Amino acid sequence: MARRGKAKPPTRQRPAPLQASAPNQLWSWDITYLATTLKGAFFYLYLILDVFSRKIVGWEVYECESAEHAAEVFTKTHLREGVAPDALTLHSDNGSPMKGGTMLATLHWLGVIPSFSRPSVSDDNPYSEALFKTLKYHPAFPDKPFESPQQARQWVAGFVHWYQEIHRHSALKFVTSGQRHRGEDIALLAQRHALYEQAKARHPERWSGPTRNWTPQGIVYLNPGKPAKKEVDLKQTPA
């Protein structure tokens, strides 16, 4: 009789790396809980983020989680953004609303490629996780639970406006996500570069090196993976 050893845990491969070089190529979405005045009950914020621009392209507050709700908010967002067929990848975790038949059928109908995180690995969906953290640690986030879906929607609408038209993202060279999504960041960052060069020309003694890099961020990666050990060794070897 063959001797059995300890069973090996299942291997969870990292999702295939994804990238975006323009808006509406790669979206990330997730659902977060919003506390209600009824103990143990929650409202659910469905939120879709464009990974390239960090713009919140779609959102809605519902009283439950379901693939039907997910399909509804996604379809409205997809049509509003005017996304071409076979041009978009949608990344999410493995929750039932994300992998439900209605949602997957909707993605297939719209020509959207689905992508999923590994089970119980939040790092595979970092942009949505970071956005929810920003939302819930925002100074204006209510101290008291929401009394109704309408109240929750009103607050989220205000947050979304702040997030993409007022908040300047450090990862985007301090432009707003709305400016980045509309392509306005290119001219804005060029103006900043010119301003810094003029300042350096007037007072070169204040600069010990080149001015700040205001080049717009190019390709944005989601789950790019870790470089091979050989590649790391080469990077660390002095030239």
GINORKA-V743623 format. One record per pair of residues at least 6 apart in sequence whose C-alpha atoms are under 6 Angstrom apart, sorted by sequence separation. I is the first residue (numbers start at 1). J is the second residue. D is the distance in Angstrom with one decimal. If there is no record, write none. Layout:
i=I j=J d=D
i=I j=J d=D
//
This chain:
i=20 j=26 d=5.8
i=36 j=42 d=5.3
i=49 j=55 d=5.7
i=146 j=152 d=5.9
i=168 j=174 d=4.6
i=169 j=175 d=5.9
i=179 j=185 d=5.5
i=35 j=42 d=4.9
i=49 j=56 d=4.5
i=117 j=124 d=5.1
i=168 j=175 d=4.8
i=34 j=42 d=5.5
i=48 j=56 d=5.8
i=49 j=57 d=5.7
i=168 j=176 d=4.6
i=33 j=42 d=5.9
i=34 j=43 d=5.0
i=48 j=57 d=5.8
i=167 j=176 d=5.7
i=33 j=43 d=5.9
i=34 j=44 d=6.0
i=48 j=58 d=5.0
i=33 j=44 d=4.9
i=47 j=58 d=6.0
i=165 j=176 d=5.7
i=32 j=44 d=5.8
i=47 j=59 d=4.3
i=164 j=176 d=5.5
i=32 j=45 d=5.3
i=46 j=59 d=5.3
i=164 j=177 d=4.7
i=165 j=178 d=5.6
i=31 j=45 d=5.4
i=46 j=60 d=5.3
i=164 j=178 d=4.9
i=31 j=46 d=4.6
i=45 j=60 d=5.9
i=45 j=61 d=4.5
i=30 j=47 d=5.9
i=44 j=61 d=5.5
i=29 j=47 d=5.6
i=44 j=62 d=5.2
i=29 j=48 d=4.3
i=43 j=62 d=5.9
i=44 j=63 d=6.0
i=58 j=77 d=5.2
i=28 j=48 d=5.8
i=43 j=63 d=4.8
i=28 j=49 d=5.2
i=193 j=214 d=5.8
i=27 j=49 d=5.5
i=27 j=50 d=4.5
i=89 j=112 d=5.7
i=93 j=116 d=5.2
i=27 j=51 d=5.5
i=88 j=112 d=5.3
i=89 j=113 d=4.6
i=90 j=114 d=5.0
i=91 j=115 d=4.5
i=92 j=116 d=5.1
i=93 j=117 d=4.7
i=26 j=51 d=5.8
i=86 j=111 d=4.7
i=89 j=114 d=5.8
i=90 j=115 d=5.9
i=91 j=116 d=5.6
i=189 j=214 d=5.5
i=85 j=111 d=4.8
i=86 j=112 d=5.7
i=23 j=52 d=5.6
i=67 j=97 d=3.9
i=66 j=97 d=4.8
i=20 j=52 d=5.8
i=71 j=103 d=4.8
i=67 j=100 d=5.2
i=68 j=102 d=5.9
i=67 j=102 d=5.8
i=67 j=103 d=5.3
i=25 j=87 d=5.9
i=26 j=88 d=5.6
i=28 j=90 d=5.7
i=25 j=88 d=4.5
i=26 j=89 d=4.9
i=27 j=90 d=4.9
i=28 j=91 d=4.7
i=29 j=92 d=5.4
i=26 j=90 d=6.0
i=28 j=92 d=5.9
i=37 j=145 d=5.3
i=36 j=145 d=4.7
i=55 j=164 d=5.9
i=35 j=145 d=5.0
i=36 j=146 d=4.7
i=37 j=147 d=5.6
i=36 j=147 d=5.8
i=55 j=177 d=4.9
i=54 j=177 d=5.3
i=55 j=178 d=6.0
i=53 j=177 d=5.3
i=53 j=180 d=5.3
i=53 j=181 d=5.0
i=23 j=181 d=6.0
i=52 j=220 d=5.8
i=21 j=219 d=4.6
i=20 j=219 d=5.6
i=20 j=220 d=5.3
i=19 j=220 d=5.5
i=19 j=221 d=4.4
i=18 j=221 d=5.8
i=19 j=222 d=6.0
i=18 j=222 d=5.1
i=17 j=222 d=5.9
i=17 j=223 d=5.0
i=17 j=224 d=4.6
//
